[in-house]
Amino acid sequence: MGGTCENCTYYTYDDDYESYVCDINMDEDEYVRLMSDSHYRCPYYRNGDEYAVVRKQG
């Protein structure tokens, strides 16, 4: 588990904030832990690269 937010499926552009945001509804404790502990891996991370599986098959 884990990875960088920039290539996560849930890292989406929000027109209201005019920036990228995490689109997961996590509670405050999860968010604080994620932001404060550099070794904590996000349990919601999903690779946003649709073609990763195809490249592995080739």
C-alpha positions as CSV (number, residue, x, y, z in Angstrom):
1,M,0.0,0.0,0.0
2,G,1.0,3.6,-0.4
3,G,2.5,5.7,-3.1
4,T,2.5,9.3,-4.0
5,C,-0.7,11.3,-4.2
6,E,0.2,12.6,-7.6
7,N,-0.4,9.2,-9.2
8,C,-3.3,8.2,-7.0
9,T,-6.8,7.6,-8.5
10,Y,-8.3,9.8,-5.8
11,Y,-6.1,12.8,-6.4
12,T,-8.4,14.9,-8.5
13,Y,-8.6,18.5,-9.6
14,D,-11.2,20.6,-7.7
15,D,-12.5,23.6,-9.7
16,D,-13.7,25.3,-6.5
17,Y,-10.2,25.2,-4.9
18,E,-8.4,25.5,-8.3
19,S,-6.0,22.8,-7.2
20,Y,-5.6,19.1,-6.8
21,V,-7.1,17.5,-3.7
22,C,-7.6,14.0,-2.2
23,D,-11.1,12.9,-3.0
24,I,-11.3,10.4,-0.1
25,N,-13.6,11.2,2.9
26,M,-11.3,10.3,5.8
27,D,-11.7,11.3,9.4
28,E,-9.6,13.9,11.1
29,D,-7.4,11.3,12.9
30,E,-6.5,9.5,9.7
31,Y,-5.7,12.8,8.0
32,V,-3.5,14.0,10.9
33,R,-1.6,10.7,10.9
34,L,-1.1,10.7,7.2
35,M,0.2,14.3,7.3
36,S,2.5,13.9,10.3
37,D,4.0,10.4,9.9
38,S,6.2,10.1,6.9
39,H,6.3,6.3,7.2
40,Y,2.5,5.9,7.3
41,R,1.1,4.6,4.0
42,C,-2.2,5.7,2.8
43,P,-4.7,2.8,3.0
44,Y,-6.8,4.3,0.3
45,Y,-4.1,4.6,-2.4
46,R,-5.0,3.2,-5.8
47,N,-2.7,3.6,-8.7
48,G,-4.3,5.9,-11.2
49,D,-2.3,4.6,-14.2
50,E,-4.9,2.7,-16.2
51,Y,-2.2,1.1,-18.4
52,A,0.0,-0.3,-15.7
53,V,-1.6,-3.8,-15.9
54,V,-1.4,-3.8,-19.7
55,R,2.4,-3.0,-19.6
56,K,3.0,-5.9,-17.2
57,Q,1.2,-8.3,-19.5
58,G,3.5,-7.3,-22.5
